[in-house]
Each structure stands twice: as structure tokens, then as C-alpha cells.
Amino acid sequence: MAYLVSIASRAERDLADLYGGIDAENSDTARKWYMGLKQAIVSLKEQPNRCPVTRRTGNLRHLLYGNKPAIYRGDLPRSREPEAG
């Protein structure tokens, strides 16, 4: 069953800053890495609890991608499944 992945506005700003910081617009390697990170985030809809829990609290997790973990909340609600017709 799929879960809902929602990227907070703060996280969107962080991603935009990261995109500019690694010069992904002008570097194929940086752009490929960045797109891989975005795909890793979206892939949380399949198994959101697969990543380790942070030491701070039980509902935050580390998405390990590259050399920096992305921290996300692990209490994601399930998305609505389409009804059988």
C-alpha cells in the first residue's frame, strides 16, 4: 500500500538551495545526483519506515543518500486507494 509523501515548504526551499549550491543547472553530474535524491524522497511512499530512526525522537528518520542524511517524519498517513469499479 502506498503512503502519502508531502514535502514541506521549508524542505522545498532547502532543496532549491541545494540545487543552486551544487550548480545542478550547469552540471550533469550534480543534476543526476539531485534527481536521484528527489527520487529517493518520492520512493518513501512505498516503504517510509525503512530508514533508521534519529536519536532525537522516535518519529524522525534519516533518509541516507549521498554524504548527508535527509531527515523526515516517519508518521506518514496512507494515501487513499482507488475503489474497485
C-alpha positions as CSV (number, residue, x, y, z in Angstrom):
1,M,0.0,0.0,0.0
2,A,1.3,3.5,-0.9
3,Y,1.8,6.2,1.7
4,L,1.5,9.9,1.1
5,V,4.7,11.8,0.7
6,S,4.3,15.5,1.3
7,I,7.4,17.9,1.0
8,A,7.1,20.8,3.5
9,S,7.7,24.3,2.2
10,R,10.9,24.5,4.3
11,A,12.1,21.3,2.7
12,E,11.3,22.7,-0.8
13,R,13.4,25.8,0.0
14,D,16.2,23.6,1.2
15,L,16.1,21.5,-2.0
16,A,16.1,24.7,-4.1
17,D,19.1,25.9,-2.2
18,L,20.8,22.6,-2.6
19,Y,20.1,22.6,-6.3
20,G,21.8,26.0,-6.7
21,G,24.6,25.2,-4.2
22,I,25.7,22.2,-6.2
23,D,25.2,24.0,-9.5
24,A,22.9,21.3,-10.8
25,E,21.7,23.6,-13.6
26,N,25.1,23.6,-15.2
27,S,26.5,20.2,-14.2
28,D,25.1,16.9,-15.5
29,T,26.7,15.0,-12.6
30,A,25.2,17.4,-10.0
31,R,21.8,17.3,-11.7
32,K,21.9,13.5,-11.8
33,W,22.7,13.3,-8.1
34,Y,19.9,15.8,-7.3
35,M,17.3,14.0,-9.3
36,G,18.4,10.8,-7.6
37,L,17.8,12.5,-4.2
38,K,14.3,13.6,-5.3
39,Q,13.6,10.1,-6.5
40,A,14.8,8.7,-3.1
41,I,12.4,11.0,-1.3
42,V,9.4,10.1,-3.6
43,S,10.3,6.4,-3.0
44,L,9.4,6.8,0.6
45,K,5.8,6.3,-0.5
46,E,6.5,2.5,-0.7
47,Q,8.4,1.9,2.5
48,P,8.6,5.0,4.7
49,N,9.8,3.2,7.7
50,R,12.8,1.5,6.0
51,C,15.2,4.3,7.2
52,P,16.8,4.4,10.6
53,V,15.3,6.5,13.4
54,T,17.2,9.6,14.5
55,R,18.5,9.8,18.1
56,R,16.4,12.9,18.8
57,T,12.9,11.4,18.7
58,G,11.1,8.3,17.6
59,N,9.1,9.8,14.7
60,L,12.0,11.3,12.8
61,R,14.1,9.2,10.4
62,H,17.2,9.5,8.3
63,L,17.0,9.0,4.5
64,L,20.5,8.1,3.7
65,Y,21.5,9.5,0.3
66,G,25.0,10.7,-0.5
67,N,27.0,12.0,2.3
68,K,24.2,13.9,4.2
69,P,21.1,12.3,5.6
70,A,17.8,13.9,4.9
71,I,15.6,13.9,8.0
72,Y,11.9,13.2,7.6
73,R,8.9,12.5,9.8
74,G,8.0,8.8,9.9
75,D,4.3,9.1,10.7
76,L,3.1,9.4,7.1
77,P,-0.6,8.8,6.5
78,R,-1.6,6.2,3.9
79,S,-2.8,7.6,0.6
80,R,-6.3,6.8,-0.5
81,E,-6.6,3.7,-2.6
82,P,-8.8,3.8,-5.7
83,E,-12.0,2.0,-5.2
84,A,-12.7,-1.1,-7.4
85,G,-15.3,-0.3,-10.0
